[in-house]
Amino acid sequence: MDSIHQSLARQGLIRPQQNRLIGGVCAGIGRRFGIGPWTARILFVLLLMVVPGSQLLIYPALWILMPAEH
């Protein structure tokens, strides 16, 4: 699990302490791609609408896999 956390951290996917609503996943994705957290949240929801129910798997998985900012 540490190697996954380190790999995601090297890629810039880290859940920040600020701008979190639930777990900080969308805020981290937004920070990584240089967009605002609300824009990232809206895009995340729109993308997950393509495969209904996927948000029940993808968000918790990213929450577990993305390291938290210290």
C-alpha positions as CSV (number, residue, x, y, z in Angstrom):
1,M,0.0,0.0,0.0
2,D,2.9,2.4,0.7
3,S,4.2,2.0,-2.8
4,I,0.8,3.0,-4.2
5,H,0.7,6.1,-1.9
6,Q,4.3,7.0,-2.9
7,S,3.5,6.6,-6.6
8,L,0.4,8.8,-6.4
9,A,2.3,11.4,-4.3
10,R,5.0,11.5,-7.0
11,Q,2.3,12.2,-9.6
12,G,0.9,15.0,-7.4
13,L,-2.3,13.3,-6.4
14,I,-2.5,14.2,-2.7
15,R,-5.6,14.9,-0.7
16,P,-5.1,18.4,0.7
17,Q,-6.0,19.5,4.2
18,Q,-7.9,22.6,2.9
19,N,-10.9,22.7,0.5
20,R,-12.1,19.3,1.5
21,L,-15.8,18.4,1.6
22,I,-15.7,14.7,2.3
23,G,-12.3,13.1,1.8
24,G,-10.4,15.6,-0.3
25,V,-10.3,13.4,-3.4
26,C,-11.7,16.0,-5.8
27,A,-9.7,18.8,-4.3
28,G,-6.6,16.7,-4.8
29,I,-7.5,16.0,-8.4
30,G,-8.2,19.6,-9.0
31,R,-4.9,20.7,-7.5
32,R,-3.1,18.1,-9.6
33,F,-4.6,19.4,-12.9
34,G,-4.6,23.1,-12.0
35,I,-8.3,23.6,-11.7
36,G,-10.5,24.7,-8.8
37,P,-11.9,22.2,-6.4
38,W,-15.5,22.9,-7.4
39,T,-14.7,22.5,-11.1
40,A,-13.0,19.2,-10.3
41,R,-16.1,18.1,-8.3
42,I,-18.5,18.9,-11.1
43,L,-16.3,17.2,-13.7
44,F,-15.9,14.1,-11.4
45,V,-19.7,13.8,-11.0
46,L,-20.2,14.3,-14.8
47,L,-17.7,11.6,-15.6
48,L,-19.1,9.2,-13.1
49,M,-22.6,9.6,-14.7
50,V,-21.3,7.8,-17.7
51,V,-21.2,4.6,-15.6
52,P,-24.0,4.7,-13.0
53,G,-23.0,3.4,-9.6
54,S,-19.3,3.7,-10.3
55,Q,-19.0,6.6,-7.8
56,L,-19.7,4.1,-5.1
57,L,-16.5,2.3,-6.0
58,I,-14.2,4.9,-7.5
59,Y,-14.4,7.7,-4.8
60,P,-13.8,5.4,-1.8
61,A,-11.0,3.6,-3.7
62,L,-9.3,7.0,-4.4
63,W,-9.9,8.1,-0.8
64,I,-8.0,5.0,0.4
65,L,-5.3,5.1,-2.3
66,M,-4.5,8.8,-2.4
67,P,-2.2,9.9,0.5
68,A,-3.3,12.7,2.7
69,E,-1.3,15.9,2.9
70,H,0.6,16.3,6.2
